Each structure stands twice: as C-alpha cells, then as structure tokens.
Amino acid sequence: MSSGLYRKILVPLEGTGHDASILRHVTKLAKMHGSELILIHIADGWSARFYGEESDSKEVREDREYMGQCAEKMKKEGISTTWRLGYGKPGPELVRAVEETGCDLVAMTTHGHRWMEDVLFGSASSEVRHGVDIPVLLLRTEKKGRRRGDGNF
C-alpha cells in the first residue's frame, strides 16, 4: 500500500509513440510515491463503440495485447500495475474510470491545440480536466503519434 501523495495514478494510453513520454514520467512519479498505476486505453473503433466489452475486433485484440505489454514493463520496473480497456468516447470514459478506480491523479499526454478539431469535437484532456475533482497532470509531447509505442520508456 502506498504511503505517498498519489496512491493510484490513472494513465490513459493512446497506443501511439506519445505513450513512451508519459510512461517514462509516471515511472519516476510512481517510484517516488510508491503508487499503483492503472493504465487505460479507450477503444473507439466502430466495433468497440457498438459491442463494448463484447467486441473482439482485430483492433481491440491488438489493444489488449499492447496494454498487457505496457503493464508488464511497468511491473518489471517494480511498480504495481493493472490495465483496463474502455469503450467509446475517450473523455467520458476516462472520467468514468476515475470514478470507478478511486485514483487520485490522472497523468496523460496532450499534443497542443489542433484548433478546428478541438472546437468541433473537444479534446479528451479538456473533458477530463473539467470532469474530475482530482489533479490532472498534462505532459505536452511533440513526438509523432504513430500507432503503437516503440516500447522504449
């Protein structure tokens, strides 16, 4: 059990190159505070949105495999880590995960403003910041967001 400031940290992952940045950061933070990490990815393809947890599309299978690999790497660093998939729109799903997990910090990446997309659709980081009552750490990253991280964190 953690005695540090952050007992449980929710870490949304995208399945892109941006993930390595946040994982490097939370590795240090978790070790400093003795925190448990809860990694989460929101599957938002048509199958995930329609079937939710019952979805077994190629994308969802790849997401499960990726999350398992990320969690194993964190465990090898000596950090208690679990993972979960959410299904649907990232913002509301992340807010729900905060409520369900009882975490006391969300640590996620942000990519700066994509003005038109943010105006039309909002951003997950904005929805999380305004939808939860716990601290949200936003790590800005410029790295290209290719699918799946390179695993080097």
C-alpha positions in Angstrom: 0.0 0.0 0.0 1.3 3.4 -0.9 2.1 6.0 1.8 2.9 8.7 -0.8 0.9 11.6 -2.1 -0.5 9.6 -5.0 -1.7 6.1 -4.2 -3.3 5.4 -7.6 -2.4 7.1 -10.8 -4.7 6.6 -13.9 -2.6 6.7 -17.1 -4.5 7.0 -20.4 -2.5 5.5 -23.3 -3.2 6.1 -26.9 -1.3 3.2 -28.5 1.0 5.7 -30.3 4.5 7.0 -29.9 3.2 9.5 -27.4 2.8 6.8 -24.8 6.6 6.4 -24.1 6.8 10.0 -22.9 4.1 9.7 -20.2 5.2 6.2 -19.2 8.8 7.5 -18.6 7.3 10.3 -16.5 4.9 8.2 -14.4 7.6 5.5 -13.8 9.6 8.1 -11.8 6.5 9.5 -10.1 5.2 6.1 -9.1 8.6 5.1 -7.7 8.8 8.3 -5.7 5.4 8.0 -4.2 5.0 4.2 -4.1 2.0 4.5 -6.4 -0.1 1.9 -8.2 -0.5 2.6 -11.9 -3.8 1.9 -13.7 -3.2 2.0 -17.4 -6.2 2.6 -19.6 -6.8 2.7 -23.3 -10.1 3.8 -24.8 -11.0 1.6 -27.8 -13.1 3.8 -30.1 -13.5 1.9 -33.3 -17.0 1.0 -34.6 -16.8 -2.4 -33.1 -15.8 -1.1 -29.7 -18.4 1.6 -29.7 -21.2 -0.8 -30.8 -20.2 -4.0 -28.8 -18.3 -2.5 -25.9 -16.6 -5.2 -23.8 -18.0 -7.9 -26.1 -16.0 -6.5 -29.0 -13.4 -8.9 -30.4 -12.2 -6.9 -33.4 -8.6 -7.1 -34.6 -8.1 -3.5 -33.2 -9.5 -4.5 -29.8 -7.4 -7.7 -29.6 -4.3 -5.6 -30.5 -5.3 -3.0 -27.8 -5.5 -5.8 -25.2 -2.1 -7.2 -26.2 -0.5 -3.7 -26.2 -1.9 -2.8 -22.8 -0.7 -6.1 -21.3 2.8 -5.5 -22.7 2.9 -2.0 -21.2 1.7 -3.3 -17.8 4.4 -6.0 -17.8 7.1 -3.4 -18.5 5.9 -1.3 -15.6 5.8 -4.4 -13.3 9.4 -5.2 -14.3 10.3 -1.7 -13.1 8.9 -2.8 -9.7 5.6 -0.8 -10.0 2.3 -2.3 -9.1 0.3 -2.0 -12.4 -3.1 -3.0 -13.7 -4.7 -2.2 -17.0 -8.2 -1.9 -18.5 -9.9 -1.0 -21.7 -12.7 1.5 -22.0 -15.0 1.6 -25.0 -16.5 4.6 -26.8 -15.7 8.3 -26.5 -12.4 8.9 -24.6 -13.4 11.9 -22.5 -16.5 10.5 -20.8 -14.9 7.0 -20.5 -11.8 8.5 -18.7 -14.0 10.5 -16.3 -15.9 7.3 -15.5 -12.7 5.4 -15.0 -11.5 8.0 -12.5 -14.8 7.5 -10.5 -14.6 3.7 -10.7 -10.9 3.3 -9.7 -10.6 5.8 -6.9 -7.4 7.2 -8.3 -6.0 10.4 -7.0 -4.1 11.6 -10.1 -4.6 11.4 -13.9 -1.4 11.6 -15.9 -1.8 12.0 -19.6 -0.3 13.5 -22.7 -1.5 16.4 -24.7 -0.4 17.4 -28.1 -1.1 21.1 -28.1 -4.0 22.6 -30.0 -5.5 21.3 -33.1 -7.8 24.3 -33.2 -10.5 23.1 -35.5 -10.7 19.6 -34.1 -10.8 20.9 -30.6 -13.6 23.4 -31.4 -15.7 20.8 -33.2 -15.1 17.8 -31.1 -13.5 18.9 -27.9 -10.4 17.1 -26.5 -10.2 14.2 -24.1 -7.8 16.1 -21.9 -10.2 19.1 -21.6 -13.1 16.8 -20.8 -11.0 15.1 -18.1 -9.7 18.4 -16.6 -13.3 19.7 -16.3 -14.9 16.4 -15.3 -12.9 15.2 -12.3 -12.1 16.6 -8.9 -8.6 15.3 -8.7 -5.3 16.7 -10.1 -4.6 16.1 -13.8 -1.0 16.1 -14.9 -0.8 17.0 -18.6 2.5 16.3 -20.3 2.8 18.0 -23.7 4.5 15.9 -26.3 5.6 16.8 -29.8 6.6 13.3 -30.9 4.8 11.9 -34.0 1.8 9.9 -32.9 2.3 6.8 -35.0 0.2 3.7 -34.0 1.7 1.8 -31.1 4.5 3.0 -29.0 8.0 1.8 -29.6 8.1 0.5 -26.0 11.3 2.4 -25.1 10.5 4.1 -21.9 
